[in-house]
Amino acid sequence: MRRDVEAADRKIVYAGDWVKAAGAPVLDFSSLMEGASTESPPPADLKGRDIVSFIFTSGTTGLPKAAMLPHAYYIHHAEKWATTMQTSREDRFFCPLPLYHVVRVTGFLAALASEASFVLGRRFSARGFWDQARRTGFNVFAGHFAIYDMLLSLPEKPDDGENPVEKVNGILPRCVDRIRERFKIDKCYNTFGMTEVGFPCVQMFEKGVTEDICGAPGDDFRVKVFDDDDEELPEGEVGEIVVRPERPNIIFKGYYKQEEKTIEAFDNLWFHTGDFGYKKQGNLVFTERRSESIRRKGEFVPIVHTEEVLRSHPKVQEAAICGVPSEMDEEVKASIVLKEGEQLTPQEMLAYCDEHLPGFAVPRFIEFLDELPRTPGTEKLQRYKLRERGIEEAWDSERR
């Protein structure tokens, strides 16, 4: 790097102790601030409806689509998170996810809305997470549900609870009580959200919660649960979650150059999320992605519960299930990642499932992988890739 600096025609600005050792071509950032203007920059002629970014959907169920997001979308949802979490300039946020991901609303932009400071991480490291928290002092963590599984999978340490983190978001109910108990974090927030519509529902988890309760919509959104004919379902019945904004410009403006996909998503003037859920005492409860649901022997397989059972095996690090075609409807395939140094046979895994799962949810096919396919940066499970792998390399319990 020194050779590059010395050969550069222009100066390089750097902040840190390395500046003093670098020589003349490097300028200390603080020196540029001397004599800087104190006048406010001119106002930007930007309206709430103006599109300011394209954010690609995560691609967990297929090819990503470019969602066109307006200016008001970012302002509204950032302020919503700041208000819900009651954050202020006394707080310090951290988000290790890329700034091209919509989670930047819950992290970076929520920090701006709170007038708080922000720690920008290069990439997420489960092993280095808590040391980074202690070193930088962030007390608000804007995360993603996959991250909490990684943190909980680490070996326990005596100082796990000695950290500055007070608030976390993007966490699933199965992790809440363990995160609170092990890491002494009291305020855990869940949401129903996605790139296209932001965060219609946000709620702090109560202790002992088991369902994926996302909270009730505020006055900014209407949220309903529809059947296949777009008729609203009563409380307690599972259907597709649909959303309609009550304020202008707080959801996306459509998919870039994919007009047919946009029209399809807004069937009957409601945005169809592709997620299953139900209402409970006014709160929205998420169950699963519609495109990822598995129907076997006339029953819908509970994906979240089944995967929790698989992960509860003492030798299993990660696990996921998917549906694969069969003569009647679908069969369940389990993809297992073992903990380092562990060994497990398909027969042993099947016996464990027989003991802890209803018969229709017990996987017929079992495969062992080195890792599960995930999206870059956000670490979301790409279940469709497990489906695309097929069953050629999987063990078949009906042909043992």
Order of alpha helices (4+ residues) and beta strands (2+ residues): alpha-beta-alpha-beta-alpha-beta-beta-alpha-beta-alpha-beta-alpha-beta-alpha-beta-alpha-beta-beta-beta-beta-beta-alpha-beta-beta-beta-beta-alpha-beta-beta-alpha-beta-alpha-beta
